[in-house]
Amino acid sequence: MGRTALGVLDIGGRRNIVALGRYFGSQSLVNRAQALHTAFEGWSDAVLAALRRISVVRKNLTASGNSAALTRRFSRAKRYKRLDSRIEHSVVELEAIAEEELVYTDEIPELKRRLRAEELEESRGTKESALLDVSDTAPGMELIRLTNRDQLRDQFRDHAESGRMIEGALDAYFSSGADSSRQALASCRSALELLVRQITGQPDWRTGLDLLAEGSRKKLVSQTYAYLSGYGSHPGGRPTKKDVAYGIRLTIACGLWLLEPSAGH
C-alpha cells in the first residue's frame, strides 16, 4: 500500500512515507481540536443563555432576579487558557450551580407569593398549637397538650358541636375580619354553654352548672363565661388578639375540666 501511494503521489523513499503520515496525522488532530473548541464554545454560549433566565432562590430575592451572579460564576472558567482546563472548570461550576435552589426569573413573583403563604401557614400552625396547649393553664391537666385540631376533636368527640364551635373560634382568631375577635369569643361562650347543657341535659346552662360544680370551681367556670360574654356577646366589647387567645384557652381548659368524670359531685 505504501509503494502504491508513493507511485500515485510520485513520492519516493521510506522516510518520505513516514513524514507524510505524520503530516496527515497532525492535520487530523488540529482539525479535531478545532472542532472540539468550536463545540465547547457553542455549548458554553447555550449554558450562559439558559442561566440568564434563571435565578438562585434567596430571602432577599427581588423580581429582577440574580441571574447575573450565575453567569459570572460560570464565566470564571474562561480565565483558563488550556481547553481541557476550561471544560473541566465549566462542568464543575455548572454542577455547583445545579445544587442551588433555582427558579426561572419570570416565575419569581409567583414563588414569593407561595413562600409568603407557606410562612403565614407555618406561623399560624405554631400559634394555634400554642393556643391548644392548655397544660400550663389548668390545674390537673398537666398531661393534656393539644398540638393540633385532631386532638381537640378527639377530646370533644362525644360533644362534637361544642368542639366545632371552638374550632370556629380558632378560625375567627386567625381571620382579618373587622369583627373576628368578638365573634371568636362569642363562639367560645356558646361552646361552653352548649357543653354544660349537653352533659347535664338541663335546658338552662346555669342550672346544669349547679349540678356539675360548686364553690370556687363553679365560680371559675362562671367567671370564664362572664369574661366571654363581656367581650364577645355584649355590644361595646373591643377585645384584642391577646384577649381572644386568653378566652380560647380558658374555654378549652373549662371544657376539658367539665368533661372529666370527677367534675361532678
N, C-alpha and C positions, 0 to 999 in steps of 0.2 A: 504494500500500500504506500509505503514511504517513497519507494522508487517511482511508482505510478504518479504520485503527487508531484515529485520532482520533475518528472517528464512534462507534466501538464503546465507547471508553472515555470519551467525552464530554470530550475534551481538545482545546483549540484552540490554534493558533499553532505556527510552526516552532520557536521557542525551546523550547517545551514538549516537542516531539518529541525534540530533542537531549538535554534534561535527563533525559527518561525513558529514553532509550537508554543514557546514562551510568550511570544508576542500576542498570539491569538488568545492564550490563557489570561494574560494581563488585561487585555481589552475586555474579555468577558467579565472579569472581576470588577473592572471600572464601571462597566455598564450595570452590573448588579448592584454595586454600591450606590450609583446614581439613582437607580430605580428605588432602592430602599430609602434613600434620603428623601426622594420625592413623595413616596408613600407615607413616610413618617410626618412630613410637613403637612400633608393633606389631612392625616388623622389628627394631628395637633390642632390645626385650624378648626376642624369639626368639633373637637372637645371644647375649645375656647368658645365657639359659637353656642354650644349647649350650656356651658357654665354661665354665660351672660344672661340666661333666662332662669337661673337657679340661685337661691339664697340659703344661708345657714340659719336655722331657727335659733334665735337668741331672745332673751327677755326684752331687750331694747330694740327689737326688730321694727323698722318703720315700713311704711307701704312701698317705699322705693327699693327696699331690699339691700343686700350687701354682696351682690354678685361680683363687684369689682375686687373684693378681697379674695374670692375664689380664683378669679382669673390671674391675679398677681401670684397667688400660691402656685398655680400650675405653671405659669410662665417662668418661674425661677429655674426650671431645668434648662432653659435656653442659654444660661451662662456657661454651660459646659461645652467645650469645643468638639470633643470626640462624639461621634454619632451614637455609639453604644452607651456612653455615659448619659447622654441626653434622653435616650429611650428609657434607660433604667430609672432615672430620677423622675421622669414624667409619669411612668407607671406607678412608682412608689407614692408620688404626690397625689395621683388620682385615687389610689386605693385609700389613702388617708382621708381624702375629701369624702369618699363614699361611706366612711364610718360616721360622718356627721349626720345630724338630723336635717334633712334638706326639704325645701319646698319651692315650687315654682313661684317666681316673684309675683306674677299676676294673681296668684291664689293666696297671697299674704293677708288681705283683708278678711277673707273667709276664715283663714286659720286663726287670726287674732280673735274673731268673734267666737269661734268654737272654744278656744283656750279660756277666754273670759267666762263663758258659760260653765265650763268644767270647774274653774276656780270657784265660782259662785255656788255651784252644786256641792263641791267639797266643803266649802265654808259652811254652807247650810247644814250638811250632814254632821259636821263637827259640833255645831251649835245645838242641833236637835238632839244629838246624843247626850250633850251636857244637860239639856232640859229633862230628858227622860231618866237621867241618873239621879234618883232621889235617896241614895244610900246615906248621904250626909245630912239630910234634912228631916228625916222622920225616925223617931225612936223605934227600935225593934225591927228595922228594915235594913240593917247593915249589909245583908247579902243580896238585896234587890238592886240590880243595876241594869236598867233597860237601855240597851245600846242601840236599838232600832225599833221600828214600828211593829215588826212581827212579834217581838217580846211584849210590847204593850198590848197587842191584840190577844196574846196568849193569857196575860194576866186578867184581862177583862172578857175572856171567851164566853163566860156564862151571862155576861151583860154587855153584849156586843154594841148595842146602841149607845150606851154611855162611852164605850171605848171610841166609837166613831165620832162622838162629839168632841172628845179630847183631841183626836186627830184633826178635826176641823179647826180646833183652836191652834194647833201647830201650823196648819196651812195658813190661817189668818195671820199668825205671828210673823211668818216669813213673807207675807204679802205686802205690797207697797200701797194698798188702798188707803184712802183718806180715813176710813172708819175701821180699819182692820184690827187695831189694838182693842178697841171697845168690843168688837164682835168676838174676838178671841176670848176675852174674859166672860162675856155673856154665854158663850158656848160651854166654858168650864162650869159656870153656875148651873146651867141646865143639866150638864152631865152629872154633877153632884146631887142635884135634886132628884133626877130620874133614878139614880143608883139607889138612893135610900128608899124610894117608893117601891122599886122592884124587889129589893131584899126583904122588905117587911110586908109588902102587899097593901100598905096603907096609902090611900089616895092623897093624904096631906103629908108632905115630906117631914114637917116638924113633928107630927105625931109619930111617924116612923122613926125619927131620930131619937125620940124618947125611949123607944124600945131597944135601940142599939147602943146607946151610950148615956152616961150620966156624969155629973160633976165637971171636972176640968176637961175630960175627954169630949163631952158634949159641947162644952164651951169652945173648945178648939175647932171643932167642925163648924159650929155656928159662926164663929169669927171669920173662918175662911169663906163661908157663904156670904157673910156681910161684906167682906173685902171685895169679892167678885161682883156683888150687887152694886156696891158703891161706885166702882169704876167701870163696870161692864153694862149693867142693865139700866141703871138710873141715868136720866139725862144730866148733862153737865160734867160727867166724869171725863177726864182727859188723861188716860193712862199713858205712861211712857213705855218703851220697849222693855225696860227693866221691870216695870210694874207687871207687864204681861208675862214675862218669864217667871217671875215670882208666883203669879197666880196659877200658871200651868203646873209648876212644881208642887204648889200647895194642893191643887186638885188631885194630882196623881197620888200624892202622899196620903191624903184623906181617903181617897177611893180605895187604895190598897189596904189601908187600915180597916176600913169598913168591911172589906171582903174577907178579912181573916176570921176564921171560925171563933176565935176568942174575943171578937169585938163586942159581942153581946154580953148580957148579964151572966 
